[in-house]
Amino acid sequence: MFFGSCVNKTPEPDTEPRFRPILMARAQFEDAVSGQPPRALHVPGKIFVTNRYLFINEQYQGIHVFDNADPARPVALRFLRIPGNIDLSVYGHLLYADSGPDLVVLDISNPASVRVAGRTRNALPELQPPFRNVRLAPEFQPANRPANSVVVGWEKR
């Protein structure tokens, strides 16, 4: 006997992740790099330790700076707001960070008062979605975005 009417015909949920880019106007984007008071870690990424300082990336947001003289009790010093940041490196007193497609160089010789030492526009590819092979809806395709906008992150739709 066939019980076809008893079979659950609920469609399977769409398991393909869908994301939309978080955009920022280029002019606002370039002025957004700044030192701010320390704040809590939410979505930490890469960690870099140099001398007595600890740098922890906050994905898409920037970099936390800690005084790590006592590794058992690191002290939060600053948060470096860098929109679109996912990676960092330190060489001497310079911190190199991606900011969306740009490479930003920060002078960290005084971590309490960090300053931008340079920026190279479009040195890197556009910030990619968190998963490979994500299909973007037509309205989110690069050709359909506002002119002079930069991808600084991705959010799940």
N, C-alpha and C positions, 0 to 999 in steps of 0.2 A: 504494500500500500504506500502511496506517495503523499507526503505531508507538506507540499509546497507552500501552503498558506501559513505554516508555522515557522517558516524560515524568516529570520530577522532580515528585513530588507532595508534597514537603515544604512544610508550610504556611509562608506568609510570616511573618517575625517581627513581633511587635506593635511598630509604629513609633511609636505614640502614647506620649509621655512620661508616666510615672506618678510622682507625687510624694506624699509624706505630710508633714503639718505636724510641725514640731518644737515641742513645747509646753513651757511653763514655768508653774508655779503663780504666780498674780498676786502674792502676798506675796513670794515668792522673786525674782520678776522685778523688782519695784520696789526691792529691796535690792541688786540685782546690779550697778548702775552703780558703777564704781570705777576709780581710777587704779591701774595695775599697771606693773611694769618693762617696758621695751621688748621686743618680740618680732619675729620674722621676718614679713614679708609673705607671705601665701599666696594669697588671693583678693582683690586690691585692687579698689576701685571708684572712687568720686569722690575728687577731689583739690581742696583749697582752700588757697590761699596768702594769708597776711596778714602784714604787717610782716616779721618775720624768721622766722616759723613756717610750717611746712608740715603740713597735716592730710590724712591719707590713710585713707579708709574701708576697713575689712576687712569684706566683705559678711557681714551677719548677726551679726558679732562685736563691732565697735566701731571705734575710730579711733586710728591711729598718730599720734603727735606728734613732729615733727622740728624741731630748731633748724636753720634754713636760712640763717644769716648768711653762710655760704660755700656758695653753690648747687652748687659742684663737689664738696662734701663735706658733705652734710647729716648731722646727728648725731641719732640716735634718742634721744628723751628719755623718753617714756612711751607706754603703751598705755592708752587709755580703754575699759574694757570696758562696752559698751552692747548688751545682747542685742537682736536684731532690727533692728539699724541698717543702713540702706542709703543714707541721705542726710544731708548736713550743710550748715550755713552759719554764717558768723561775722559778727557785727556788733559792732564795738568789742571789749570784753573778754568778750563772751558768745558761746558756741558753741551753736547750736541743732541738735539731732539727733533723728531719729525713733528710737524704741525700740519696735518693734512698732507698736501703735496709739497710743502716747503720744508727746507732744512733750516732750523733756527739754532744759532749759537749764543749761549748765555755765559757771561762772565760770572763765575761762582767763587771768585777769590774771597768774597765776603758773603757767605750764604744768607746772612740776615738782610742783605741788600743786593740782590741779584739784578743784573742789567743785561739787556739784549745787546750782544756784540755784533750780530750780523744775521742776515736772512738771505737765503737763496730761494727765489720763487721757482716753483714747479721743478724742483730738483728730484722729486720722487713721483712715482705713479699715484693716481688718485687712490684714496683710502678705499679699500675693498670691503664688501660685506663680510660678516663674521664666518660665513660658510661658503665653500666653493660652489660654483655652478648655480648660484641663486638667479632665478629669472626675475628681472625687474619689470614691474608694470610699466606700460608705455609712458605714463606721466612722470616716472622717475628715471627714465633714460637720460643720459647726459645731454643729448640734443634738445630735450624738452624742459630742461631746468632753466631758471632765471640766469641771464647773462651776469658775468662777474660773481658767480657764487662758487663756494668751495665746500666739499663734503668734509664735515668734521666729526662724523659718527654715523651710526646706523641704529635704527630702532625697529623692533619687531612689530609687524602690523597685526 
